[in-house]
Amino acid sequence: MDTLERPARSPRVVAIVVTFEPDPADLNTVLAALRPQVAAMVVVDNGSRDVAGLTLPTAARQPIHWVRLGENLGIAAAQNRGIEWARVHGADYVLLSDQDSEPAPDMVRQLLSAARELARQGVPLGLVAPDFVDDRQAVRIPFMHIADGRPRWFGCAGADGTAEITTAIASGSLIPLATLDAVGPMRESMFIDLVDIEWCFRANSLGFRAFGVCAAKLRHNLGEQPARLLGRTLSRHSPLRNYYFYRNAVWLLRQGYVASAWKRTIARQMLKRYVVFSLFVHPRMGYLRMMSLGLLHGLRGRSGPL
């Protein structure tokens, strides 16, 4: 007697939104855009002072779970708490998100479709990432892939397509839980900055591959308001964020699983940023002091919050 095949269960995607002193209006926009696209959502607040002022979006039809850490433990720790919640609640994939990253209405569907196709082809999937748009900058945030020992930056040539990449920004990344189980959690000792880069290289060293999905779109503000210098737009973060960037970059330069091509590129970027920011970007002395301290602490192997 013939039997009917049971339809495959749709993968369960849990979104993890990390917040720290968020703008309530911006956060509500993100939550309202994400909520219809995922099976569940957890917001991990990293020690915001006015948590009472944070309200759920009216567009949310189902409960959004909140994890309030009470203090700022860093982006990696917050992501890990969200991943733990997702694992307990039966997630197949987690979607990482910042508090100001607004996904297109079909972003998760496009990412999930690409992830399932890659899995069908037998690809050991690390993550899939969307095409980023920062409205404050004239150019799109490019993908990056290291091939033949050299980094290559590229954008999406058309509306569709999936391209292999080496690293990805955490926000908007869709990661299989099975991959997280194999690779391990985000490295909490880094606290913030380059946490996503480190995890990508660690995953790659274990044979997992990452891909950019052109059909998946995400509006994402990369850093603070860009500076204008000699007619060019310059992405920037606060002096404190530059401390963590320099400290963690020095640590990554010492890791054997990090690609040499990336090390050469980041070393040049560090030198260029050190000169430009300390001479031309306000507050110059603040940048100089924090970048120098980051270099010193990186050489000494300091980790955790400053």
C-alpha positions as CSV (number, residue, x, y, z in Angstrom):
1,M,0.0,0.0,0.0
2,D,1.3,3.4,-0.9
3,T,1.9,5.9,1.9
4,L,1.9,9.6,1.7
5,E,5.1,11.4,2.5
6,R,4.9,13.8,5.4
7,P,5.8,17.3,4.3
8,A,9.1,18.6,5.6
9,R,8.9,20.9,8.6
10,S,9.8,24.5,7.8
11,P,13.0,25.5,9.6
12,R,12.5,27.5,12.8
13,V,14.3,30.8,12.6
14,V,14.7,32.8,15.9
15,A,15.8,36.4,15.6
16,I,18.2,37.8,18.3
17,V,18.2,41.6,18.6
18,V,20.9,43.1,20.8
19,T,20.2,46.5,22.3
20,F,22.1,49.1,24.2
21,E,20.6,52.5,25.0
22,P,18.4,52.2,21.8
23,D,16.2,54.9,20.3
24,P,12.7,53.5,21.0
25,A,11.4,54.6,17.7
26,D,14.2,53.0,15.7
27,L,14.0,49.8,17.8
28,N,10.3,49.5,17.2
29,T,10.8,49.9,13.5
30,V,13.3,47.0,13.5
31,L,11.1,44.7,15.7
32,A,8.0,45.4,13.6
33,A,10.0,44.6,10.4
34,L,11.5,41.4,11.8
35,R,8.6,40.0,13.7
36,P,6.5,38.7,10.8
37,Q,9.5,37.0,9.2
38,V,10.6,34.7,12.0
39,A,9.2,32.1,14.3
40,A,10.2,33.8,17.5
41,M,12.2,36.8,18.6
42,V,14.4,37.5,21.7
43,V,15.6,41.0,22.6
44,V,18.8,41.0,24.7
45,D,19.3,44.3,26.4
46,N,22.9,45.0,27.3
47,G,22.4,47.1,30.4
48,S,20.4,50.1,29.1
49,R,19.5,52.6,31.8
50,D,15.9,53.4,30.8
51,V,14.5,49.9,30.2
52,A,11.1,51.1,31.4
53,G,11.0,53.4,28.4
54,L,11.4,50.5,25.9
55,T,8.0,49.4,24.6
56,L,7.1,46.6,22.2
57,P,5.9,47.6,18.7
58,T,2.2,47.6,18.1
59,A,2.8,45.5,15.0
60,A,4.0,42.6,17.0
61,R,1.2,40.0,17.0
62,Q,3.0,37.4,19.1
63,P,5.1,37.8,22.3
64,I,8.7,39.0,22.1
65,H,10.9,37.6,24.7
66,W,13.2,40.0,26.6
67,V,16.5,39.2,28.3
68,R,17.7,42.1,30.5
69,L,21.3,41.6,31.4
70,G,21.4,44.5,33.9
71,E,24.9,45.6,32.8
72,N,26.8,45.9,29.6
73,L,28.5,42.6,29.0
74,G,29.4,43.3,25.4
75,I,28.0,42.3,22.1
76,A,29.4,38.8,22.1
77,A,27.9,37.9,25.5
78,A,24.6,39.4,24.5
79,Q,24.5,37.4,21.3
80,N,25.5,34.2,23.2
81,R,22.6,34.7,25.7
82,G,20.2,35.1,22.8
83,I,21.7,32.0,21.1
84,E,21.2,30.0,24.3
85,W,17.5,31.1,24.4
86,A,17.0,30.1,20.8
87,R,18.6,26.7,21.3
88,V,16.3,26.0,24.2
89,H,13.3,27.0,22.2
90,G,14.0,24.7,19.3
91,A,15.7,27.0,16.7
92,D,17.2,25.6,13.5
93,Y,18.7,29.0,12.6
94,V,19.4,32.2,14.4
95,L,19.2,35.6,12.8
96,L,21.5,38.2,14.5
97,S,20.4,41.8,14.4
98,D,21.5,45.2,15.7
99,Q,19.0,47.6,17.1
100,D,19.1,49.9,14.1
101,S,19.2,47.4,11.2
102,E,16.0,47.4,9.2
103,P,15.4,44.3,7.1
104,A,13.4,44.3,3.9
105,P,10.0,42.5,4.2
106,D,11.4,39.3,2.5
107,M,15.0,39.4,3.8
108,V,14.7,36.3,6.0
109,R,12.9,34.4,3.3
110,Q,15.6,35.1,0.8
111,L,18.4,34.2,3.3
112,L,16.6,31.0,4.3
113,S,16.0,30.0,0.7
114,A,19.7,30.5,-0.1
115,A,20.8,28.6,3.0
116,R,18.5,25.6,2.2
117,E,19.7,25.4,-1.4
118,L,23.4,25.5,-0.2
119,A,22.6,22.7,2.3
120,R,20.9,20.7,-0.5
121,Q,24.2,21.0,-2.5
122,G,26.1,19.6,0.4
123,V,27.9,22.9,1.3
124,P,29.0,23.1,5.0
125,L,27.3,26.3,5.7
126,G,28.7,28.9,8.1
127,L,26.3,31.7,7.5
128,V,24.4,33.7,4.8
129,A,24.4,37.5,4.9
130,P,22.3,40.1,3.3
131,D,23.3,43.0,0.9
132,F,23.8,46.0,3.1
133,V,22.7,49.6,2.4
134,D,23.8,52.6,4.5
135,D,21.7,55.5,3.3
136,R,24.3,58.0,4.8
137,Q,27.0,56.8,2.4
138,A,27.2,57.1,-1.4
139,V,28.3,53.5,-1.9
140,R,27.0,50.2,-0.7
141,I,28.8,48.3,2.0
142,P,30.7,45.6,-0.1
143,F,31.1,41.9,0.4
144,M,34.7,40.7,1.0
145,H,36.2,37.4,-0.1
146,I,39.8,36.2,0.1
147,A,40.8,34.0,-2.8
148,D,44.3,33.1,-4.0
149,G,45.7,34.9,-1.0
150,R,44.2,38.2,-1.9
151,P,41.1,40.0,-0.6
152,R,38.5,41.1,-3.1
153,W,35.7,43.6,-2.4
154,F,32.6,43.5,-4.5
155,G,28.9,44.5,-4.6
156,C,25.9,42.8,-6.1
157,A,25.8,43.1,-9.9
158,G,22.1,42.4,-10.0
159,A,19.1,41.8,-7.9
160,D,19.8,38.1,-7.5
161,G,22.8,35.8,-6.9
162,T,24.7,34.2,-4.1
163,A,28.4,34.7,-3.8
164,E,30.9,33.2,-1.4
165,I,32.4,35.6,1.1
166,T,35.0,35.2,3.8
167,T,33.6,37.5,6.5
168,A,30.3,39.2,7.2
169,I,28.9,41.8,9.5
170,A,26.9,40.1,12.3
171,S,23.7,42.0,11.9
172,G,21.5,40.3,9.4
173,S,23.5,37.1,9.4
174,L,21.5,33.8,9.4
175,I,23.5,31.0,11.1
176,P,22.5,27.3,11.4
177,L,22.3,26.2,15.1
178,A,24.3,23.1,14.0
179,T,27.1,25.3,12.8
180,L,27.2,27.2,16.1
181,D,27.3,23.9,18.0
182,A,30.3,22.9,15.9
183,V,32.2,26.2,15.8
184,G,31.3,27.5,19.3
185,P,29.9,30.7,20.6
186,M,31.0,34.3,20.0
187,R,34.2,35.1,21.8
188,E,33.1,37.1,24.9
189,S,36.6,38.3,25.8
190,M,36.6,40.6,22.8
191,F,33.6,42.4,24.3
192,I,32.8,44.4,21.1
193,D,34.3,45.0,17.6
194,L,35.6,42.3,15.3
195,V,33.6,39.7,17.2
196,D,31.9,38.7,13.9
197,I,35.1,38.7,12.0
198,E,36.8,36.4,14.5
199,W,33.8,33.9,14.4
200,C,33.9,33.9,10.6
201,F,37.6,33.0,10.5
202,R,37.1,30.4,13.2
203,A,34.2,28.8,11.3
204,N,36.2,28.9,8.0
205,S,39.2,27.2,9.7
206,L,36.8,24.3,10.5
207,G,35.6,24.0,6.9
208,F,32.4,26.1,7.0
209,R,31.7,28.6,4.2
210,A,29.9,32.0,4.2
211,F,27.8,33.5,1.4
212,G,26.3,36.9,0.6
213,V,22.8,36.9,-0.8
214,C,22.0,39.7,-3.1
215,A,18.2,39.3,-3.0
216,A,18.2,39.8,0.8
217,K,18.4,43.5,1.7
218,L,19.2,45.2,5.0
219,R,19.4,48.9,5.8
220,H,22.2,49.2,8.3
221,N,24.0,52.2,9.8
222,L,27.7,51.3,9.9
223,G,29.1,53.3,12.8
224,E,28.3,56.9,13.7
225,Q,27.5,59.8,11.4
226,P,30.2,59.6,8.7
227,A,32.8,62.4,8.6
228,R,33.6,64.4,5.4
229,L,37.3,64.7,4.6
230,L,38.8,66.1,1.4
231,G,35.5,65.5,-0.4
232,R,35.2,61.9,0.7
233,T,32.8,60.2,3.2
234,L,34.7,58.5,6.0
235,S,33.0,55.9,8.2
236,R,33.8,56.3,11.9
237,H,33.1,55.1,15.4
238,S,33.6,56.7,18.7
239,P,37.1,56.9,20.3
240,L,36.0,54.1,22.7
241,R,35.0,51.8,19.9
242,N,38.3,52.5,18.2
243,Y,40.0,51.3,21.4
244,Y,38.3,47.9,21.1
245,F,39.0,47.8,17.3
246,Y,42.7,48.3,17.8
247,R,43.0,46.0,20.8
248,N,41.1,43.1,19.2
249,A,42.8,43.6,15.9
250,V,46.2,43.2,17.5
251,W,44.9,40.0,19.1
252,L,43.6,38.7,15.8
253,L,46.9,39.4,14.1
254,R,48.4,36.7,16.4
255,Q,45.9,34.0,15.6
256,G,46.9,31.2,13.2
257,Y,43.4,30.6,11.9
258,V,43.1,34.2,10.6
259,A,44.0,34.6,7.0
260,S,47.3,36.3,6.3
261,A,45.7,38.4,3.6
262,W,43.3,39.8,6.1
263,K,46.1,40.5,8.5
264,R,48.0,42.5,5.9
265,T,44.9,44.5,5.0
266,I,43.9,45.3,8.6
267,A,47.4,46.3,9.5
268,R,47.4,48.9,6.7
269,Q,43.9,50.0,7.7
270,M,45.1,50.5,11.3
271,L,48.0,52.6,10.2
272,K,45.9,54.7,7.9
273,R,43.2,55.2,10.5
274,Y,45.7,56.1,13.2
275,V,47.2,58.9,11.1
276,V,43.9,60.3,9.7
277,F,41.8,60.1,12.9
278,S,44.5,61.6,15.2
279,L,45.2,64.4,12.8
280,F,41.9,65.3,11.1
281,V,38.8,63.8,12.8
282,H,37.2,65.4,15.9
283,P,38.0,64.7,18.7
284,R,41.6,64.2,17.5
285,M,43.2,63.7,21.0
286,G,40.4,61.4,22.0
287,Y,41.0,59.2,19.0
288,L,44.8,59.3,19.5
289,R,44.6,58.4,23.2
290,M,42.1,55.5,22.7
291,M,43.8,54.0,19.6
292,S,47.2,54.1,21.4
293,L,45.7,52.5,24.5
294,G,44.1,49.8,22.4
295,L,47.4,49.0,20.8
296,L,49.1,48.8,24.2
297,H,46.4,46.6,25.7
298,G,46.4,44.4,22.6
299,L,50.1,43.8,22.9
300,R,49.7,43.0,26.6
301,G,46.8,40.6,25.9
302,R,44.2,42.4,27.8
303,S,40.6,41.4,27.2
304,G,37.1,42.2,28.4
305,P,35.6,45.6,29.0
306,L,37.8,48.6,29.4
